[in-house]
Amino acid sequence: MYAENIQALFIVINDPDRLDQVLEILLECEIPGATIIESQGMAKVLSDHIPIFFGLRGLNLNEHESNRTIFALSKHPEKIDNAIEKISAMFHGFEEAGTGMMFVVPVTKAVGLGRKSQRE
């Protein structure tokens, strides 16, 4: 019932136009089944909804209306490492402010992984 020894790779990109490239890298690294969520950064939300933070709007002129948060699970740490290396290179290590970030979280339990498709 439970799958163990899984890692979750989270990727936040501030340029939605690069989403397809990130997904292609995940497929190349044999990490299928990613989930994509439209998201917003804290500065964007604060500047839009709380008047005292309105000045934050000018901090990042390249900011898009929304970001993309991608997460994918894998039982293979080497595949996660490979994806991190390739995506990091694509974004120049996320060194430039406002480009995004990546991180990995261990998943101690998960349900619903490795299901057979409905066509089988």
N, C-alpha and C positions, 0 to 999 in steps of 0.2 A: 504494500500500500504506500509506503513512504520511500522516496528515493533519497539517498544520502551522498555526501561528498560532492556537492554541487557548488559551483560558484556563479554569482550573478555579476555580469559586467554591465555597468551603467555608463552611458555616454550622453553628455549634454552638449548639443551643438547650437550655437547662436545663429548660424546661417542655414535656414531650412533648405536652401538650394543645394546644399552638399549632402542632404539625406541619402539620396540614391547611391552616392559614392561610398558612404559609410556602410550601407546595407550590402553593397557588392563585396566589400572587404569582409564582412561577416560571413557571407556565403563562401568566399574563397577560403576562409579559415575554418570552414565546416561548422559554423555556428548558425543554424537555421532557426526560424521561429521567433525572431525578435518581436518585441512589442514597441510601438512608437506612440508617444504621448505628446500632444501639443502642450507646451509649458511656458511660463513667464518667469523672469528673474525678479527677485525681491525689489530691486531699485525701480523697475518698471511699474510694479504694482503700487509701491509706496508713492511714487511721483504722480500716478494717475488718480489715486484715491485719497491721499492725505495731503492737504494743502501745504503743511509745513515742509514737506519733502519735495515740493514742486521743482525746486532747484536741481534735484537729481537728474532731471530730464536732459540737461545739457552735458552730463558727464560722459555719455557714450553716444556720439553722433551716428555710429554705425549700427546701433542696436536695432534689431528687427522687432516687429510687433510681437512675435512669439518665437520661442525656441523649440527645439525637438529634443525630447528625452527618449533615448532608446535603451531598452534593457533586454538582455538575453541570458539564458542559462546554459551551462555546459558542465559535464562531468569530467572534462579534459582540460586541466590547467594549462597544458602546452598550447591548446587552441586559443584560449583566452589570452595568453602571453603573446602569441603571434598576432592576434587582432589588435591588441594594445600597441604593439610595435608599429604596425602598418597605419593605424588610425592616427597615432601620435605623430608619425612622420608626415602624414597628409596635412595635419594642422600645426606643424612645426613645434611640436611639444606643448601645444596650447599656451605658449609663452606670451603671446600677444593678448592684452586685456580684451575681454569680450568675445573670445573665440569659443570658449566652452571648457569642459573638463571631462575626465573619465575616472572611474574608481571601481573596485571589485569588492564584493561583499560575500562572505561565505553563507551558504544556505544550509541550515542544519536539517531541515525537513521540507519536502515538497510533495504535493499530491497532484495528479493529473499529468505528469510528464510521461512521455513515451507511449502515449495512447496510439492505438491502431486507427488508421483513417476509416471513415465511414464506408469507403468503397471496398474495403477488404472483407 
